[in-house]
């Protein structure tokens, strides 16, 4: 309150923007602009939609569609299909418009830009993205606002791809090794898909999607499409040549954490915290059926490289191998697609991977241990140990003899897949050593 007792001006950034995010952005965002309106940015509100034009007439709430639509003066009343806004929320919007509807977003909070210099690390960040190049000579690792390109043994950093996203959840090389696709974003702000040319190490395309981070995905075999999951419960596909979103499918009831293509690229399987592994048409996103019997939340899926089998895992700590082709008509509580059930893990499952020939399957999660199994028999053939904390990503080398793991402790570890013996380990980011007290005093 001011000295005269007047209320502080309404803030777009701290009050109005969060209100609109909760109640309006689900239908009015870049990928789903109902009535042509994007309400996730101040510029989008000013531009308005196809029916009413600008959502704001500064200083005049009665003539501003943003206010009139939530009061019912304009129909249909918003939020459509949802509960009416509380009186205090309507009062906030009205006051903000009456006071001039100014954008008080701090400069540092506006659209994020890629850093011009590599980040400086005091400690290793958690690793959630990791992939070997098709020729096996390079290992790409996700860092903070960057992807680090290492020699496959971690002996040297060959490049640092600086981007806008705080976190990378999924890294994929094109089959010819010329491009790299990264999927991630910044929580509660935006999701992003990045396409990089590896020869020039230049960003070819940045595609933003939703108002939250994107999760793990997959590339089609021909390298034309990328499919991924999102925190808004959708599965989305993007044309990598144009950057256009082909579709978004809303079959899940919770976060979609990973999506994979089938062998021929005509189907996809997505897993979610809603417990379902859902099979859909890759071209349209049209739902076909649940692959699995519903048990508990699912966090990871991997597709067998030579068969339309998917390995799924999550909250209940058991990896299940399913076929994408149901052997008989679907029945209630049907688990006829189950091929094999592996042993229960010591914690939740966050990462799954097959060797290139599909003979081995590796499982990672909370326990910090990565067991390796014979896919055909389900027997454990190796145990990879050494991480301090959970495992969030596993990648087999193209030769199938080694696998790389990463997770909470920020260390990349490379293991012999048949024995579980650690071959190499390294921190993928340069760590700046803290100055001693004497050095700091001298610098001062």
N, C-alpha and C positions, 0 to 999 in steps of 0.2 A: 504493500500500500504506500502511496505517496504521503507527503506531509498533510495534504488536504483530505486524505481518506479515499481518494479515487482509486479504482482498480487499475492494476498494471495492464498495459495493452496486451491483447491476445497475441500469442506467438504462433506463427505458422509452423515453425520447425519443431518446437517442443510440445505443442498442444494440438493444433489442427492436423498436421501431417500424420501423427500416430493414430488419431481418430479416423481419418480417411483410410489409412492402411488396414485397420481392423474391420471396418464396416463396408468399404466401397471398392477396394482395390482388387478383390477377387474377381469381379466382373469387368472392371475398367482398368486394365493394365495393357502394356504393349502387345502381348500375345493374345489378348481377349478383349479388344476394345468394343464392348457392347455400345451401340449407338455412336460408334466412332470416338468415344471418350476415353482418354488415358488420364487417370486421376492420381497416378503414382508420382508425378512431378508437378511443380508449380507451373511450369511452362505448358504442360498438358491441360491443366485446369483453365489457364487463360485461353488456350486455343479452343477448348470446348469440344462439343460433339456435333454430329450431323444434323440433329433435330433442333437444338436450342442455341447453337453457336457457343460463344464464350460462356463458361459457367459462372463468371464473375462480372458484376458491374460494381466497380470499386466505390464504396461509400453508400451503396444503395442495396441493402439486403432484399427488399421487396422485388427488385428487378433482376436478382441474381438467381439463375436456375439452381446453383449449388444449394442455396437455402430453400428455394421454393419447392424443390423436389423432395426434400426431407420433411417439410412441413405439410405436404399434401396440396399446396396451392397449385402445383403442377402435377399432373398424373402421367404415368403411375407413380405412386409414392415410393420413395426409396428409403432403405434398401429393399429392392424388389424381392418378395418372398421371405423377407426376414422381419425380425421385430423392429418396431419403430425406434428411432433414436431416443434416448432419454432426454427429458427437457433441458437438462444442463448441457448436453452435447449440442442440441439445437441452439441454445443460447450462446454457446461458444462460437459456433459458425457465424451466427448472426452478428455478434459483436466484432468478430474479426473482419467481416466484410464492411460493416459500418465504419470501422476505424481505418479503412483504406486497403485491407487485404494485402498487406505488404509481405514480401518474402524475406524473412530474417535468417535464412539458412546460412550458417557460417561458411566462409570460403573453403575451409578445409573439409567440410562435409558435403560439398557439391560433388558433381560427377567425378569419380575417382580417375586419376590419370596414371599411366604406367610410370614407374620411377625412371629417372634418367641415369641413375647410378645404382649398381647392385646393392642390395641390403647389407647392412653390417650386423653380424650375429654375435651375441654374447653367449648364446647356447644353441644347441641344435634343435630345430623345430620338429614337431611330430611329423612323421612321413605318412602320407595317405595316397600318394601317386608314385608309381614305379613301373618302368617298362624297358625291356631290351629291344634294340633295333633288330630288324629282320636278319641282318648279317651277323648279329651277335657281337659287334664291335663297340657298341655304345649302350650306355645305361642312362636313361632319363629319370630324374628324381624331382619331385615337386618340393619347392621351398616356400618361403614367404614372398608373395608377389613375383615369383620367378620359377623357371624350370632349369635345373642344372644338368648339362650334358656331360657325362663322365665317360672316360674309357671304361670298358666293361668290368675291368678289375679294380676300378676306383683309383687308379694311379695318377690320373690327371683330369682336370676340368677342361673340356674342349669348348664349352660355350655356356652362356647364361642368358636365357630368354626372359626378359623382364616384361611382366604384364600387370594388369589391373587387379586381378583376383588375389585376395589374401591367401586362399587355400586352393590347391589342386587335388581333386578327388579321383581323377582317372586320367591316364596318359596312354595314347595309342599311336603307333607308327603306321603309316600307310604301307601296303604290301611291298612297294618298291623302295621304301626307306627314304623317300624324298620329302615327305611331309610328316608333321607331328600334330596330333589333335589332343588338346587338353580340355578337361571339363571340370569346373569348380565354381568359384565365386567368393563373395563376402557375405557371411551370415547376416540376415535381416536387412540386407541392402540390395544385392543383385546376384543373379547367376550369370555365368559366362562360359561360352565355348570359344576356344582359341584355335586357329589354324596357322601353323608355322611352316615356312619354307626352310628346310634344314641346311641347304647349301649356302644361302645368304643369311640365315638365322634372322629373318625378318618375319614379322607378323603379317600374314596375308589377310586374315579376317578375324574380327571379334564380333561375336553374336551374343547380345545380352538377352536374358529371358527370366521372367518372374522377378519378384522382389525379395528373393532369398537364394541361398546357394543352390547349385545343381549337384547331383550326386553321380555315382559311377554309371558309365555307359559302354557303348561298343560301336565299332565301325563296320559298315557293310563290307563284304569281301572285295567289291570293286572300288571301295574308297569313296563312293559318292554320297553316302549318308552317314549321319551319326545319330544314335538314339541314346536317350539318357533319362534318368529319373529326377524328380524334383520334390521340394518340400511342400509344394501346393497339391500333392497327391496325384500328380499327372505324370504320364510318360510322353515325351516329346521327341519328334524327329526333325532334323535340320538337314537341308541340302547344302553340302559343304562347298559347292561351286558358287552358289548364289548367296548363301547365308540365310535363305528364307526358311521359316518354320513350316514344315510340310503339314504337321498336325500336332495336336495335343490330345491325349486320350485320358479320360478321367474315370477309369474303372476301379481304382484303388480307393481305400477309405483312410489311408494314412500315408506318411512319407514313402516315396518310392526310392529305394536305396541303390538299386542296380538293375540294369537291363542288358540282355545279350541277344544277338541274332542267332537264328537257327543255321544249320549247315548251308542251305541253299539261299539264305537271305530273305525268304518269303514269310518267315514267322519270327516273332520275338517273344522272349519270356522276361517278365519283370517281377521283382520281389519287393515286398513292402512290410512295414511294421504291422500291417493289417493281417499278417500270417499267410497271405496268399502268394503263390507263384502263378502268375496269370499268363496264359498263352493268347497272343493276338496276331492279327494280320499285319505284317510289316509295312505294307503299302498304304494302309488306311488307318491303322491303329484299332480296327474293329475287334472287340473282345470275342474270343472263341470259347475258352473254358479255363477252369482252374486246373493246373497240372497236378497239384499236390492235395493231399488230405490236410486240412487246417489243424495245426497244432499250437504253434507259438510264433512270436514275431520273427520275421526273416530279415537278415541283414546282408546276405551275400548270395551270389549265384555265379556259377561258371559253366560254360557249355563244352562238352566233350569235342575235341577237334575233328573227330572222324565219324561221330554218330550224333543223332539228335537226342542226346542225353543231357540233362542238366543236373548239376550238383548244387544243392541249396543248404543253407544253414543259418542259425541265428540264436534266439534266446534259449531254446531247449537243449543246446550244446551237442546235438546229434546231426552229422551230415547225412543227407538223404540223396540218393541218386535216382532220378526219375527219367522215364522216356517221355518225349513230347508227343508220342503217338499212342493214344489210349487203345488197349487191346480189345476192349468191349465197351458197350454203351455205358454212359455215366450213370451211377446210382448214388443215392445218399450215403455219405460216409465211405465213399469208394476210394481205395488206395491201390487200384489195379495198375497204375502207372509206376509204382515203386519197383525199381530194379534191385537196389541194394541199400541197406542201412549200415552205416559204419559205426564204429565204437563211439560212445559218449566221450566228449572232450572235458577238460578240467575247467572250462569256462565258456562264456558266450562266444559264438563264431562270428568273426568280422571279415575274414578273407578266405577265398577258395581259389585254387588254380589247378589246371591239368598240365601235364608235360605235353610237348608238341605232338607226340604219337598217341597220347591218351592213356598210356599204360600206367601212369602214376597220377595220384591226386594228393594235393597238399592242403592242409587245413590250418588256419591261424585264428587267434582270438585273444581273449582276455588272459589266458594262462601264460603267454610268452613263449610257449613251445610250439613248434610246427611239426606235427606228425606227417609222414609221407606214407601213402597206402598204395598197394597194388589194386588198381581199379577193378580188375576182373574178379579177384577173390575177396577183396575187402581187408586183407591182412596188412598190418603195419610192417613196412620194410625199413623205415628209418625214423629217427627223432632228431629234429634240428633244435638245438638249445643255445642260449647265450643272451637273448634279449632281456632287458630289464623293463618289464611292462608289456602291454598288449601289442599284438601284431595286427596291422590294419591293411597290409597289402603284400601280395606274394606274386613273383614273376619268375617263370622258368626261362632259362637261357634257351635259345633256339636249338642247341645241341642236345637238350634234354638231360644233360648230365649234371647241371647245376641249377640252383634256384636262388633267387635273391628275396630278401624279406626286409620289411621296414615297419616302424610303428611308433609307439609312444616315446621311446628313448632317443629317437632321432638318429639312430645308427643303421646303416645298410650292412646287412650280413649276407655273405654268399656261402652256400653250403653245397657239399657233394650230395646229390639227390639220392644216391643209392646207399650211402653210409650215414648221412647226417653230420658228417664232419665239417666243421667250419673251415672254409678255404681262405676267405678274406673278410675283413670288416673295416668300415671307414665311416667317418662323419662326412656327409655329402656337401656340407656348406663350410666355408672358411670361418673359423671362430676367432674373434678378436680377443686377445688375452687382456684381462683386466689389468690396469696399471697397479703397481705396488704403491704403498703409502708414500715411500720415498720418491718414486717417480712422479706421483701426483703433486707432491710438495714442490719438487723441482719445476714442474710445468707451471705451477702457480706462481 
